């Protein structure tokens, strides 16, 4: 597969994911859902074929929780917008407080941090759940990030700045 077709496939996958996430939010808001199996059934009726592992990642990304229904069980619930914004702001502050510099070469990004901040900055990146990232490895004052095939350091930085507008240009 060439670079253009890989990027097109990735774009369609991202669009499908965003559509699925919106559908999951709507289903949880409008139905009393007690289990992932039940939610998978609703998604299948909506035309989505996803694995339990993918659904688990979606629920984590959406910060879905379970609350007592007041009777005999628990149901899925979504955080309200204020909670979600507050959580995102905490991760943004952790990132901005901890990072020193960002450099990249090919599909590798290196973020240097103040001593002891690499873990918090890496956790923030993981919480952003960026499609551009395959994974992160944090040390004491440095984070190594592996980007997906076809993603450049410049594209990563653009995506990061969408999440952290306060991020300074280097």
Secondary structure, DSSP 8 states (H G I E B T S, - for coil): --HHHHHHHHHHHHHHHHHHHHHHHHHHHHS----HHHHHHHHHHTT----HHHHHHHHHHTT-EEEE-SSS-EEEE---HHHHHHHHHHHHHHHHHHEEEEEEETTEEEEEESTT-HHHHHHHHHHHT-TTEEEEEE-SSEEEEEE-TT--HHHHHHHHHHH-TT----
